[in-house]
Amino acid sequence: MRIAIFTDTYPPFVNGVSTSTFNLANALVAHGHEVLVVAPRSTDGKLEQIGNVLYVPGIYLKKLYGYRFTNIFSNKPLKIIKNFKPDVIHNQTDFTIGAFARRAAKKLKVPIVYTYHTSYEDYTYYAVRGLMERFAKRVVRVYSKELANRMTEFITPSEKTKEYMRSVGSDTYINVIPTGIDFSIFKSDKVDQEKAKKFKEEHGIKETTKVFLLLGRVAKEKSMDVSVRGFAQYHKKHPEVDKKMLVVGDGPYREDLELLCEELGISHLVDFIGFVPATDVPFYYHLADIYTSASITETQGLTFMEAMAAGKIVLARFDSNLTGTIINGKTGFFFTDDASFVAQVEKIFSLTKEQKQTIIDEAYRTADVYSIDKFYNNVVRVYKRAIRKYW
């Protein structure tokens, strides 16, 4: 098959959509399919094809989550896509790139598959800055419902997202397909030990240091402040413990988070690493003792699965989306507030080596449902069904 995949983010940019799209494109190519990824370049608005990625012009909107506004009526990229002759278009995003995907599907008379990665209600803040936000959320619900009805096939990465679509009134058929993870890149033997040694020396990480990891886009809806406050409370209760928190990633909330660390008196314990390329992400998981996240806006929680694949203990704020994946005390740990964050950290650090390994092994087995092969097979079945509808 020939598949054109449309996305608004792609590596080296790091987020769930970027990772999912990258993994899917690689899996398709590995199985002999031809893939063209259509995405705006993060650095400029130049039209250029590099390998199987077509970078389309886009205007950078700093105040709107760093989004790139793409010209959906541009004929030059459409001509390149037409010459590619896709059998199916897979849209991973919305707004201008999504509109461009729908326009291409209509012009080329090919089926369009849509993966609803993002719960846009959680992001209305960036568009309206708190003004008429309730109205904006209602608009998003209506839009999401109508969007699903316009697709040949519709995919959500989790039951949580499927339930959301049902709650907004969509009765379209929904394929639930968790994003696949290439487990091989998270194996410990892939870690550059010299690089790790140098990094630890530069950041004052000793053998006795307990390392907490926050990883992802540093944005308000990711609730990194919740984990930071929990870490501060743990430090207050256990000042004798040698500890460090690494914040890997960048975004509009970074300055606020740095100020919070100063207010809490833990700036000397928290290192902001900033943006790192997607290929470096596994390296940071292996530096950590605990991977923690308080985000409850995830449609799937891909970073939790990556941490599990890397053999790390996961400490997550409770979210129904993670039920079944994280089993408290068996495959990871849940917290709900500062007090439970501290209690769970104490419990994790009291585990024997054998108990810790049992949790890591069980988590790895649980994460197997997110294998790249299962992901590939499930998506291809959807493509074939979409194409049959156009026969």
Stockholm file with secondary structure:
# STOCKHOLM 1.0

chainA/1-391         MRIAIFTDTYPPFVNGVSTSTFNLANALVAHGHEVLVVAPRSTDGKLEQIGNVLYVPGIYLKKLYGYRFTNIFSNKPLKIIKNFKPDVIHNQTDFTIGAFARRAAKKLKVPIVYTYHTSYEDYTYYAVRGLMERFAKRVVRVYSKELANRMTEFITPSEKTKEYMRSVGSDTYINVIPTGIDFSIFKSDKVDQEKAKKFKEEHGIKETTKVFLLLGRVAKEKSMDVSVRGFAQYHKKHPEVDKKMLVVGDGPYREDLELLCEELGISHLVDFIGFVPATDVPFYYHLADIYTSASITETQGLTFMEAMAAGKIVLARFDSNLTGTIINGKTGFFFTDDASFVAQVEKIFSLTKEQKQTIIDEAYRTADVYSIDKFYNNVVRVYKRAIRKYW
#=GR chainA/1-391 SS CEEEEECSCCTTSCSHHHHHHHHHHHHHHHTTCEEEEEEECSSCCCCEEETTEEEECEEEETTTTTEEEECTTCHHHHHHHHHHCCSEEEECCCHHHHHHHHHHHHHHTCCEEEECCCCGGGGHHHHHTTTTHHHHHHHHHHHHHHHHHTSSEEEESSHHHHHHHHHTTCCSCEEECCCCBCGGGGCGGGSCHHHHHHHHHHTTCCTTCEEEEEESCCCGGGTHHHHHHHHHHHHHHCTTSCEEEEEEBCCTTHHHHHHHHHHHTCGGGEEEEECCCGGGHHHHHTTCSEEEECCCCCSSCHHHHHHHHTTCEEEEECCGGGBTTBCBTTTBEEECSHHHHHHHHHHHHTCCHHHHHHHHHHHHHHHGGGBHHHHHHHHHHHHHHHHHTTC
#=GC SS_cons         CEEEEECSCCTTSCSHHHHHHHHHHHHHHHTTCEEEEEEECSSCCCCEEETTEEEECEEEETTTTTEEEECTTCHHHHHHHHHHCCSEEEECCCHHHHHHHHHHHHHHTCCEEEECCCCGGGGHHHHHTTTTHHHHHHHHHHHHHHHHHTSSEEEESSHHHHHHHHHTTCCSCEEECCCCBCGGGGCGGGSCHHHHHHHHHHTTCCTTCEEEEEESCCCGGGTHHHHHHHHHHHHHHCTTSCEEEEEEBCCTTHHHHHHHHHHHTCGGGEEEEECCCGGGHHHHHTTCSEEEECCCCCSSCHHHHHHHHTTCEEEEECCGGGBTTBCBTTTBEEECSHHHHHHHHHHHHTCCHHHHHHHHHHHHHHHGGGBHHHHHHHHHHHHHHHHHTTC
//
